[in-house]
């Protein structure tokens, strides 16, 4: 018998908590059911299966990460906004490693759920808004967004995997990386001749 009050949201949160504890790729429907104290079959009333659950975890995580970034960057511009944005991204990845992985993993998400989710759209708006503060326009905006995502994700992924085994602290390197990004964004190179969209 399903526990009273079981909902898709509760199933998703239980899956997200497990993802942080054991890794996103390791989460199964059976583990989520055990965590909630129900039979596996009870979950299928609320989520269609593991792929659906994974998509819901990804959307939950995207919402959470975006809220943290929005709160960190409100009222800030230029380098202050960049540093606050980057630090909120990194902190979310550190405190919620499984959920963070979900936001970086290609997952087929139910179109109806995706349409209702505000996190991914808001993340794009926040990122582009911050970069417009540097005077960037398209196609440079898209290139800069890709650069930031690559830098932030690459750094936190390597850091989480123990890839910075050097006497210089990763924090010192992080600060200098953000200094370098700020300088680059302030002096963004002109488009190459013949470069189109």
N, C-alpha and C positions, 0 to 999 in steps of 0.2 A: 504494500500500500504506500502511495506517495505521501511524503511528509506534507502537512498542511502548509499552505503559503508558498509552495514551490512555484517559481515563475521562470521565464526565460532569462530575466535579469539576474536572479539568484544563481541559476545554472552558469551563466556567463561569468559572474564574479567568482564563483567557485573554481571555474576553469582558469581564470586569470590568476588567482592565488596559487593554484597548482603550477601554472606556467612559471611564475616567479620562483617557486621552490625547487622544481625539478627540471625546468627547461620547457619551452614552448613545444618543441617537437616531441617531447615525451608524454604529453597529456593525452589520455584516452578517456572515452566515455565511461568505462568501468571505474577508473580512478575518481572521476568527478562524482559518479553515483555513490561510491563509498564515502567520499568526503561529505556528501549531503545526507548520508544515511538512508538511501533509497535503492531500489532495484534499478538496474540499467534501463529496463523498459520504461520506467517512469520519466526518464529524461526526454524520451522521444515525443512526449506530449508537448514539450516546450521548445525543443530544438530538433532539427531534422536529422542530425547526425554529426559526426566529428568535423566535417568540412564546414557545416553551418556554424558549429560552436567556435571553430577557429576564426571564422569571419567575424563573429560577434565579439570575440576577444580583441581582435585587431581594431574594430571600430571603437570599443570601450577604451582601449589604450590610446588610440588617436585622439579621442575626446579629452582624456585625462592629460595627455602630454600638451595638447594645444591650450588647455585652460592654464596650465602652469606657465607656459611661455607667454600667454596673454597677460597674466598677472605680473610676471617679471618685467615685461617690456612696457607696460602702460606708462605713458608720459615721458618715455625716453626716446632719444633719437641718436643717430650717428653711432659712434663707438660704444656709448653707454647701452644703446639698444642691442647692438651686435653682441656685446659681452653678456648682457642679461639673457638674451635669446639662447646663446650657446651654452651658458651655464645651466639654464633650465632644462635644455635638451639632455645635456650630460648627466645631470642629477637624476632625471627621470630614468635614463638608461641604467644608472647605477642602482637605484632603489627598486626598480621594477624590471629586472633583466628579461624575464619571460614575456611580459607584456610588450616591452620595447622590441624584442625580436619579432613579435607579431606585426608590429607596425612596419617592419622592414622586409617582410616575407610576402612574396606574391601569393595571394589567396583569392579564389573565386568567391566573391561576396554576393549574397542575394541582392539583386538590384533594388528591391523595395526597401531593404534595410539601408543600403548605401545611400539611397535618395533622401532618407530621413536623417542620416548622420550629419552632424554639423562640424565635427572635429576635422576631417580631412579638408573640407572647403575653407574653414577658418584658418587652418595651418597655412594654406596657400596664400590667403589674404594677408596674414601676419608677415609671412616671409617677403612677399612682394612689396608690402607697405614699408617694411624696414629698409629694403634695398632701394626703393624710390627716394628715400631720404639721402641716398648717396648720389642722386641725380641720374640714375640708370633708367634707360628705356629699352624696349624690345629691339633687337633680339638679345641685347646684353643682359636684361633682367633674367631671362630663362637660363642663360649661361651661368650667371652668378648664383642663382638658386641651386643649380646642379653642383657648382663648386662648393657651396656651403654644406649641402647635404652630404657630399662625398667626404669633405673634411671632417665634419662632426661625426658622421657614422663610422668612418674609417678609424678615427681616433678612439672613440668609445669601444668599438669592437676589438681593436688591438689591445687596448687597456684591459678590457674584461678578460681577454685570453692570456694575460700576463706577457704581452709582447713588448713591454717597455722595461726590460730587465737591465737597467743602467743606473749608475749612481746618481745621475741627475733625475730629479723627481718628475713624474709625468705632469704634475701640476705646473711646474716651471715651464715645461714644454707647451702645455695647453695655453698658458698666458701669452707666451711668445707667438704661438700659432694665431691667436686672436689678434695680437698686435699686427702680425703680417697680413692677415685677412683685411683688417681695417685699412692698412696702407694701400693694399691692392685695390680695394673698393673705392678709395678716394682717388686713385690714379689709374682707373680702369683703362686698358689699352683701347685705342681707336680701332674700329673695324678694319680688317684687312681689305685691300682693294679687291673688288669682285665678290666679296662676301655678301650673300643674300640670305635673308631670314635664316 
